[in-house]
Amino acid sequence: MRMQGYESRLPTDVVNHYVHSRVAYRQPLSLERAILAIRTVLPDCGLSDPKLVRMLQSAAAKYHLEVEGSKIRS
């Protein structure tokens, strides 16, 4: 099932939106869950998982969020 309205969004926008949405939870950001969520709304995203990890880590640093360990190599 494709989410309507996300196809035209840039991966950087979706990454930033996802990380910002996690700020209120005050829990470490799970990279695995974040990538799954991003790939769900952007199934045709051509970025590799390591690239998404770097983008997520960068966005998390802006919001002072801790990042949960990942098996995905950045």
Buried (B, 14 or more C-beta within 10 A) or exposed (E): EEEEEBEEBEBEEBBBBBBEEBEEEEEEBBBBEBBEBBBEBBEEBEBEBEEBBBBBBEBBEEEEBEBBEBEBEE
